[in-house]
Amino acid sequence: MSGTIKVDRVIKILIFVGVIFVVLSLMKLYIYKRFMCHSVVFERQKIGIALLVALGIGEISLFIIRDSTFTLTPYIIVSSCIVFTYCFFMAVLCVDVLRIALRFLKRILANKIPLSFLDSQQCFENSYQKVNTNTPIIAPSIESPYSSSRRIFLKMLFDLSIAALFVIFSVRSFTNALLPPPIKEVYIKVPNLRNKKTIAMITDVHIGKALGGAFLLKVVEKINALNADIVVIVGDLVDNKIGEVKADLNPLKNLQSKEGVYYVAGNHEYYHGIDDILAYLHTLNLTILHNKNIELEDLNLAGVSDLAGLRFNHLKPDLESAKKGINPHKPSILLAHQPKFVCSNDVSDFDVVLCGHTHAGQVFPLSFFVWLDQHYVYGLYELPQRKVFADSAFLPKKTQLYVSSGVGFWGPAIRFLAPSEIVCLRLE
């Protein structure tokens, strides 16, 4: 069974990589056709072609060496080729949209020329035609030096705009991915909650080849500064074999909370040996809530293992086990890595469901494809109720879903229009 799963995963990875390469190739073609062929800077097109080829070689190298052992700096250098291609494409696209908008505006303004002026122009042309009926004169099309220099100036202006946007997009993409994320406060009203609670939530840290112990240490420091009642880690904490990242995970020992630190696995833990990962996380003072619940001071906290367990036929998610023995007189919170779990399971017994996995798309416009797969992308949602009660006077509880954009990243070091976050949930 495990061999079949590995083959299936390899096929999916190859399809995914193939689609990515096609998209990246189309981006380079667009950059070449819409910018380099007309640019003042790249008058010698061989320079532009060489640059695009170099980016392509770097992108291929990333997938060739992805399973090799290397440090952060080489990984960032190689993966930056994908980042630069994407940011270059977005810069050219934005300037192209601006060009189209200016042309459209020019046509609108041309249509608003006063009618009297057009009439006088028409009278002048008619008189010109009458005077010259026998010998029509065709004016030669001679371009003035002024119009030529003006066109060169506009080309330079557009080139500089693309360069500026490229730098801005690249810097923002790298900083959003590599720097510790900001704190985002989310206020959620929970019925029957006796006391206000603060929950620090992180997901999708992806400690592995790109992000390591130094990054996680800064994340832990930010969480500790919140003085949270509860800390939850909702999957994809580890993105490598546990033997490669044990030292990087040690900052988790310093996590501080009043009522404990709780964890459920994500799909990436399954990819890298979930049993070994869980065995080590047990030593870091984490309480693993796989298909179980715990009663805390003012609420119930439950968790399910990830949907990847269905594919691996190991540690499958079991919501009924997670709900077993739960205190019905206290509000209940469920941890589940993938938000689409709520589509195939009735979670109406819970007041709040906390998920991650989506990275909010990580790179625009991938959020659209994330929505197709997960049905939820990022933010706070109110879930439709499934239970029907015979007594209409008894209303089922309202279940709210929060999907976090996550802390880290997967693949190249880029987050574009999908910033990372450490979530501070204020339950009221």
Number of C-alpha atoms within 10 A of each C-alpha: 8 11 8 10 13 13 11 12 14 12 12 12 12 11 12 11 14 12 12 14 16 11 13 19 16 13 20 22 16 15 21 20 11 16 24 22 15 14 18 16 16 16 12 12 15 11 13 19 16 11 12 20 14 12 22 18 12 18 22 16 14 22 14 10 12 13 10 10 10 12 13 13 11 12 19 19 13 21 24 21 22 23 25 18 22 21 24 22 23 19 23 25 18 14 18 16 12 13 13 12 12 12 12 12 12 12 11 11 10 10 10 9 10 9 10 9 10 11 11 11 12 12 12 12 12 12 12 13 14 11 11 11 10 8 8 11 10 6 6 6 6 6 8 9 9 8 10 10 11 12 12 13 13 11 17 15 13 20 21 13 15 23 15 13 19 21 15 13 22 23 14 17 23 18 16 25 23 19 15 21 21 15 17 15 15 15 13 16 13 21 13 12 16 13 10 12 16 21 23 25 27 29 32 29 24 24 25 22 22 23 24 19 18 12 19 22 19 15 24 18 14 18 23 16 9 15 15 21 16 20 26 23 26 30 28 26 25 28 26 20 16 24 10 13 19 18 11 19 21 15 18 18 14 13 19 20 19 11 13 16 23 21 27 27 32 30 21 20 25 22 16 15 14 21 14 14 22 17 11 16 21 11 11 16 15 21 17 22 21 23 23 21 24 19 15 14 10 16 21 21 25 29 30 30 30 29 21 21 17 12 15 16 12 14 19 17 20 17 21 13 16 22 24 12 12 20 15 12 11 18 22 26 23 25 30 32 32 23 25 18 19 18 13 8 12 15 24 19 19 21 21 27 26 24 32 29 27 25 27 27 22 26 17 13 12 15 21 15 12 19 16 10 13 18 15 25 26 24 13 18 15 11 16 13 15 11 13 10 10 7 7 8 7 9 11 14 15 16 20 21 24 22 24 29 27 30 28 31 22 20 14 20 24 31 27 24 17 22 23 30 23 23 24 20 20 17 17 15
